[in-house]
């Protein structure tokens, strides 16, 4: 029996700290990848802050989410995208990010969502 691979797209919109949404999104994406499904991971709005270099959540007694983001490739998640408008609105560039992410616009994101079997908006 052949495996049926689906495409899952995760939209991560929240800042890295202050809620559990970013961690939930990351956990769901990693779990999906373990089952050899195709994963698109899109960072948009305040979610782009999750990708910033040199995060340190120790002062707020939390785990540093940026450390966990570096495991995406180990889990086979290679389709990582960042909304270029969200970066620009926050005065950020690709050089500020801790891992390579393809810069996409609203049209690209719409195409990714349209081609996905499942979309998780966190």
ROVEXPA-297623 format. One line per 2 residues: number of its first residue (from 0); their letters; for each residue x, y, z of C-alpha. Coordinates in Angstrom, 2 decimals. Layout:
<vexgus>
NUM	A	X Y Z  ...
</vexgus>
This chain:
<vexgus>
0	XX	0.00 0.00 0.00  1.49 3.34 -1.07
2	XX	1.74 6.22 1.37  -0.47 9.17 0.66
4	XX	1.36 12.45 1.21  -0.60 15.60 1.83
6	XX	0.51 19.22 1.97  0.07 21.01 5.28
8	XX	0.59 24.75 5.52  1.16 26.42 8.86
10	XX	0.64 30.19 9.14  2.39 31.47 12.24
12	XX	1.18 35.00 13.05  1.99 35.55 16.73
14	XX	5.01 37.06 18.45  7.24 34.36 19.96
16	XX	6.35 35.08 23.59  3.19 35.99 25.45
18	XX	1.01 33.14 24.22  1.32 29.46 23.44
20	XX	0.30 29.83 19.78  3.84 29.90 18.32
22	XX	4.84 26.78 20.26  1.63 25.00 19.26
24	XX	2.24 25.85 15.61  5.83 24.62 15.80
26	XX	4.85 21.39 17.57  2.13 20.66 15.02
28	XX	4.47 21.33 12.10  7.18 19.08 13.54
30	XX	4.67 16.29 14.26  3.34 16.54 10.71
32	XX	6.84 16.34 9.27  7.62 13.21 11.32
34	XX	4.85 11.48 9.38  6.58 12.43 6.12
36	XX	3.96 14.94 5.02  4.86 18.03 3.02
38	XX	5.04 21.08 5.28  4.95 24.75 4.30
40	XX	5.73 27.02 7.25  4.83 30.67 6.70
42	XX	5.71 33.46 9.13  3.47 36.49 8.79
44	XX	2.49 39.55 10.86  4.18 39.44 14.31
46	XX	5.13 35.83 13.59  8.23 37.13 11.80
48	XX	9.67 37.93 15.24  9.89 34.18 15.88
50	XX	12.73 34.03 13.35  14.91 36.76 14.85
52	XX	18.52 35.97 15.65  19.88 36.14 19.19
54	XX	16.62 35.56 21.07  16.91 35.03 24.80
56	XX	13.75 34.18 26.72  15.60 33.42 29.95
58	XX	14.67 36.78 31.58  10.97 35.88 31.23
60	XX	11.62 32.31 32.40  10.61 30.76 29.13
62	XX	12.23 28.54 26.55  13.82 30.42 23.68
64	XX	11.67 29.64 20.66  14.43 30.58 18.24
66	XX	16.47 27.59 19.40  13.64 25.25 18.45
68	XX	13.20 26.91 15.05  16.67 25.74 14.12
70	XX	15.38 22.14 14.21  13.02 22.63 11.26
72	XX	15.52 21.34 8.73  16.34 18.31 10.90
74	XX	12.67 17.35 10.67  12.66 17.79 6.89
76	XX	10.84 21.13 6.88  12.57 22.96 4.07
78	XX	9.67 25.06 2.81  10.01 28.04 5.18
80	XX	8.58 31.36 4.06  8.43 34.85 5.47
82	XX	6.02 37.56 4.39  8.12 40.38 2.98
84	XX	5.53 43.03 3.84  5.49 41.90 7.49
86	XX	9.29 42.16 7.59  9.27 45.60 6.01
88	XX	6.54 46.93 8.34  8.71 45.93 11.31
90	XX	11.95 47.35 9.92  13.47 43.88 9.49
92	XX	15.41 42.23 6.67  16.42 38.67 5.81
94	XX	19.77 39.36 7.52  17.93 39.64 10.85
96	XX	16.62 36.07 10.60  18.23 33.04 12.21
98	XX	17.46 30.70 9.33  16.97 31.05 5.60
100	XX	13.38 31.73 4.62  12.03 32.47 1.18
102	XX	10.56 35.96 1.01  6.99 35.87 -0.33
104	XX	4.22 38.36 -1.00  0.44 38.09 -0.58
106	XX	-0.01 36.51 -4.01  2.60 33.82 -3.25
108	XX	0.95 33.09 0.09  -2.46 32.78 -1.56
110	XX	-1.01 30.28 -4.03  0.58 28.24 -1.23
112	XX	-2.70 28.16 0.66  -4.66 27.23 -2.44
114	XX	-2.32 24.32 -3.22  -2.46 22.96 0.36
116	XX	-4.61 20.11 1.54  -4.71 21.48 5.10
118	XX	-4.09 24.96 6.51  -3.44 25.82 10.15
120	XX	-3.71 29.49 11.02  -2.04 30.19 14.36
</vexgus>
